[in-house]
Structures are given as C-alpha cells and as structure tokens.
Amino acid sequence: MVKDTFFQKKVTLNAGGKLIDLSIPKVMGIINVTPDSFFAGSRKPAASDAVFMAEKMLSEGADFLDIGAYSSRPGAEDISAEEETDRLLPVVEAIKKDFPEAVLSVDTFRASVAEAAIKAGAHIINDISGGNLDENMFATVARLQVPYILMHLKGTPQNMIEHAQYEDIFAEVFDYFAEKAYRLKELHVHDVILDPGFGFAKTRGQSFELLQQMKGFELLNLPILTGISRKGMIYKTLGGTAETALNGTTVLNTMALLNGTSILRVHDVKEAVEAVQLFEAYQEA
C-alpha cells in the first residue's frame, strides 16, 4: 500500500537546470526521426527537417520538444539500439546547436540510447515501457538525475494489441504507477511524470475510460502527461484518418486539461497552446 505522503505535490520540473512551472499546463511538440510513424506529418528523418520543425514548434510556443527515433505504433518494425542511436543523436545535436535554450526530451525505452542522448544535450527521458523493456533504465535515470516520463504499457509495440485486457483499467494503471513511482523515489529520482499511455495496449473504449477517470491519478501527486494527438481513439471514432484528426485532438486535449493534465504531447503545437490559453482563461473566470 502506497502512503498518501510518499510524494509531495509536484508543481515544478528541473530540466537541465531550468525550473519549469507546471501549475500552468505545458505543451510538448513531437518530432519523429523515423520513416514510419503513424502520422506522416511528424516524420522528419533528416536533421535539417527536424531543425526546421523544432524552429516552427518553438515559435508557436512549445515548452518541450520530444524527439523519437523508434516508431512505437502498433505492429511497428523493431530496430537495433545502434540504428536508433544513429538516427537520434544527429538530430539532438543539431537542435541543441541551433536552439540551446530548448528543453529536449528523448522518446526511447533503451537505457543506452537515453544516456547517449542526454550526453548529447537532451534533458528528459520519455520511456513508453516504464522500465519494463530495459532493466537498466531506472538506474540510468537515477545516475543521470534527469526527469523521467513513466508511461503505462503492457507487452511491446509489436504485440501490445494482444494485451488490451483488464478487469479494472484505472486500478491496474494506478497500481502500476504507484509501484514504479515508489521504486524511482527510492532511487532518488526527483522528477517523475506519469503518462497513461492512451492507445498502448488499450482499446478505444479503454482509452476513453482512462481519460474519463484521469483525475484519479492526482492521488499520486505527480504531474500527468497526455499523449492522444491524432491517435486512433480519435480518428477511428470519427471515421477519418490521422491527417484529419486535428479538431478531434483539440477536443480531447481540452478534456484532458479539465481532468488535470500538466503536459500535452502533440503534433500541432499552435492549437494546443491555444487550448491551454483558453483553459486558463476559463479557470480564472
């Protein structure tokens, strides 16, 4: 049983020596250094394209940039750690060079890739597997003393669809977070962000149920990241495609803000920033 007091409410994040206030929701822009991510508009395999995208997102108000070199869409092809590193590091280095003040997150479940990216100038580790796919991840995060995004996932990107079975999805995800957050605290990891993992080993119905109950995660006193941008739970419900899912993304991002999220992870920064601005005006009225 996790004690109510094992975390104090986190409202700040220390990323690369920069203290970020999470009492006002923040926006994280997605840059995929992959040839096969589910949304074609986010694929920026060349460093020059990724730098252009970074400039656009930062100008639109992104607080973080999340760079990934391993496609985690359902059934995606597995690639080696070496190939992932070779894709990722030139982009991290190029963005860091052109935008030294940008706060960079790396989307990887491999400890070796994460460490190489942090040494290249990134600040945050975003692990879709919550440490399940690399037993060295938690110790690496603790040694590097960087913020860690802890996502819920069962199985792997290749087989996660088979694992979308729950008796009580909220209770299972909550217990997963509580146990892993406690382990990270024991390792003196000071900044942990929780990501429910919408669409990862979850049906559309399960993802909507989790979104509806998301406020319950506030009992863990940790910031919540919501990553639902252009996902199947939106476009399959509406009968469209990832390319037509921007309006639906904004609607669900707004629901996530009302349910307590601290960070929106998105493909479309301008629209998410506007959603946060309107949410803040609504809260202050």
C-alpha positions in Angstrom: 0.0 0.0 0.0 1.5 3.3 -1.0 1.2 6.0 1.7 -0.5 9.3 0.8 2.6 11.2 1.9 5.2 9.4 -0.1 5.2 12.3 -2.6 4.6 16.0 -2.1 2.6 17.6 -4.9 5.0 18.3 -7.8 4.4 21.6 -9.5 7.9 22.2 -10.9 10.3 20.3 -13.1 14.0 20.7 -13.1 15.2 20.1 -16.7 18.8 21.0 -17.4 19.0 23.4 -14.6 15.9 25.2 -15.8 13.0 25.2 -13.3 9.7 24.8 -15.2 6.4 25.7 -13.5 3.8 23.0 -14.2 1.0 24.8 -12.4 0.1 26.2 -15.8 -0.1 23.3 -18.3 2.7 23.0 -20.8 3.0 21.8 -24.4 5.4 19.2 -25.8 5.9 19.1 -29.5 6.6 15.7 -31.2 9.5 15.3 -33.7 9.8 11.7 -35.1 13.1 10.8 -36.6 11.5 7.8 -38.2 10.3 6.8 -41.7 7.1 5.1 -40.4 5.4 6.9 -37.6 1.6 6.7 -37.8 1.2 10.4 -38.6 3.1 11.2 -41.7 3.3 14.9 -40.8 5.5 14.2 -37.8 8.2 12.2 -39.8 11.4 14.2 -40.0 14.2 11.7 -40.6 16.7 14.3 -41.8 18.4 16.5 -39.2 17.7 19.6 -41.3 14.0 18.8 -41.5 13.9 18.2 -37.7 15.6 21.5 -37.0 13.0 23.3 -39.2 10.2 21.6 -37.3 11.8 22.5 -34.0 12.0 26.1 -35.0 8.3 26.1 -36.0 7.2 24.4 -32.8 9.3 26.7 -30.6 8.0 29.8 -32.3 4.4 28.5 -31.7 5.1 28.2 -28.0 6.3 24.7 -27.3 7.8 24.3 -23.9 9.4 21.0 -24.7 10.4 19.1 -27.8 10.1 15.3 -27.7 12.4 13.5 -30.2 11.9 9.9 -31.1 13.8 7.6 -33.4 11.9 4.3 -32.8 8.4 4.0 -34.1 6.1 2.7 -31.4 2.9 2.5 -33.5 1.1 -0.9 -33.2 3.0 -3.5 -35.1 5.9 -1.3 -35.9 9.2 -2.8 -37.0 11.8 -3.4 -34.3 15.2 -1.7 -34.9 18.5 -2.1 -33.1 19.8 0.2 -30.4 22.6 1.2 -32.8 20.2 2.2 -35.6 18.1 4.1 -33.1 21.1 6.0 -31.7 22.4 6.8 -35.2 19.0 8.3 -36.1 18.6 10.2 -32.9 21.9 11.8 -31.9 22.5 14.0 -35.0 19.0 15.5 -34.5 19.5 16.1 -30.8 22.9 17.7 -31.5 21.6 19.8 -34.4 18.6 21.2 -32.4 20.7 21.8 -29.4 23.2 23.8 -31.5 20.6 26.0 -33.2 18.3 26.3 -30.1 20.5 26.0 -27.0 17.6 27.1 -24.7 15.2 24.5 -25.9 14.2 21.8 -23.4 14.6 18.4 -25.2 13.0 15.1 -24.3 14.1 11.8 -25.9 11.5 9.1 -26.6 13.2 5.8 -26.0 12.8 2.7 -23.9 16.5 1.8 -24.1 18.9 3.0 -21.3 21.9 3.1 -23.6 20.1 5.3 -26.2 18.7 7.5 -23.4 22.1 8.1 -21.9 23.8 8.9 -25.2 21.0 11.4 -25.9 21.3 13.1 -22.5 25.1 13.4 -23.0 24.4 14.9 -26.5 22.3 17.6 -24.9 18.8 16.3 -24.1 17.2 16.9 -20.7 14.3 14.4 -20.2 13.8 10.7 -20.8 10.4 9.6 -22.1 10.1 5.8 -21.7 7.0 4.2 -23.3 7.7 1.0 -21.4 8.0 2.4 -17.8 11.3 0.5 -17.4 9.8 -2.9 -18.5 11.8 -3.2 -21.7 15.2 -2.4 -20.2 16.0 -3.4 -16.7 18.8 -0.8 -16.6 16.5 2.2 -17.3 15.6 3.2 -13.7 19.3 3.0 -12.5 20.4 5.1 -15.5 17.8 7.8 -14.9 18.8 7.9 -11.2 22.5 8.2 -12.1 21.9 10.9 -14.7 19.5 12.8 -12.4 17.1 13.8 -15.2 13.3 14.0 -15.3 11.6 10.7 -16.3 8.3 10.3 -18.1 6.8 7.0 -16.9 4.3 5.5 -19.4 1.9 2.6 -18.9 2.4 -0.2 -21.4 1.8 -4.0 -21.4 3.8 -6.1 -23.8 5.8 -4.4 -26.6 4.9 -2.2 -29.5 4.9 -5.3 -31.7 2.4 -7.3 -29.6 0.7 -4.8 -27.3 -2.7 -5.1 -29.0 -2.9 -8.7 -27.6 -2.5 -7.3 -24.1 -5.5 -5.0 -24.0 -7.3 -7.0 -21.3 -8.2 -5.5 -17.9 -10.7 -6.2 -15.1 -10.4 -2.6 -14.0 -8.2 -0.5 -16.2 -7.9 2.5 -13.9 -7.0 0.4 -10.9 -4.4 -1.5 -12.9 -2.8 1.6 -14.3 -2.9 3.3 -11.0 -1.1 0.4 -9.2 1.5 0.2 -12.0 2.2 3.9 -11.5 2.3 3.7 -7.7 4.7 0.8 -7.6 7.1 2.2 -10.2 7.0 5.7 -8.8 7.9 4.4 -5.4 10.9 2.5 -6.8 12.0 5.6 -8.6 11.7 7.6 -5.4 13.8 5.0 -3.6 16.5 5.6 -6.2 16.3 9.4 -5.6 14.7 10.3 -8.9 13.2 13.7 -8.1 11.1 14.4 -11.2 8.7 11.8 -12.4 5.8 12.5 -14.9 3.0 9.9 -15.4 1.7 9.1 -18.9 -1.4 6.8 -19.0 -0.3 5.5 -22.4 -3.5 6.2 -24.5 -3.7 3.6 -27.3 -0.9 1.5 -25.9 -2.2 -2.0 -25.1 -5.7 -0.3 -24.8 -8.8 -0.4 -27.0 -10.6 2.8 -27.9 -13.1 2.2 -25.2 -10.5 1.6 -22.6 -8.6 4.7 -23.6 -11.8 6.8 -23.3 -12.5 5.2 -19.9 -9.0 6.1 -18.7 -9.4 9.7 -20.0 -12.7 10.0 -18.1 -11.1 8.7 -14.8 -7.7 10.5 -15.2 -8.3 12.9 -12.4 -8.0 10.0 -10.0 -4.2 9.9 -10.7 -3.9 13.1 -8.8 -3.8 11.0 -5.7 -0.2 10.1 -6.6 0.7 13.8 -6.5 2.7 13.6 -9.7 2.3 15.6 -13.0 0.3 13.9 -15.8 1.3 13.9 -19.4 -1.4 13.3 -22.0 -0.4 12.0 -25.4 -3.6 11.5 -27.6 -2.6 13.6 -30.6 -4.1 12.3 -33.8 -4.4 8.8 -32.4 -6.8 6.0 -33.4 -9.1 6.7 -30.5 -9.9 10.0 -32.3 -9.9 9.3 -36.0 -11.4 5.8 -35.8 -14.2 7.1 -33.7 -14.8 9.9 -36.2 -14.3 7.7 -39.3 -11.3 9.6 -40.6 -7.6 9.3 -40.6 -4.7 10.7 -38.6 -4.4 13.5 -41.1 -8.0 14.6 -40.4 -7.8 14.3 -36.6 -6.7 17.8 -35.5 -10.0 19.1 -34.4 -10.7 15.9 -32.5 -7.3 16.1 -30.9 -8.1 19.6 -29.6 -11.4 18.4 -28.2 -9.8 15.6 -26.3 -6.8 17.7 -25.2 -9.3 20.1 -23.7 -11.0 17.2 -21.8 -7.5 16.2 -20.6 -6.9 19.7 -19.3 -10.2 19.7 -17.4 -9.1 16.3 -15.9 -5.9 17.6 -14.5 -3.1 17.0 -17.1 0.1 19.1 -16.8 1.6 18.4 -20.2 0.0 18.0 -23.6 2.2 16.0 -26.0 1.2 17.0 -29.5 1.9 17.1 -33.2 0.3 20.5 -33.6 1.7 23.0 -31.1 -0.1 26.2 -32.0 -3.6 24.6 -31.5 -2.5 23.0 -28.2 -1.1 26.3 -26.9 -4.4 28.0 -27.8 -6.3 25.3 -25.9 -4.1 25.9 -22.8 -4.7 29.7 -23.1 -8.5 29.2 -23.3 -8.4 26.7 -20.5 -6.5 29.1 -18.2 -9.0 31.9 -19.1 -11.8 29.6 -18.2 -10.2 28.6 -14.9 -9.6 32.3 -14.0 -13.1 33.5 -14.8 
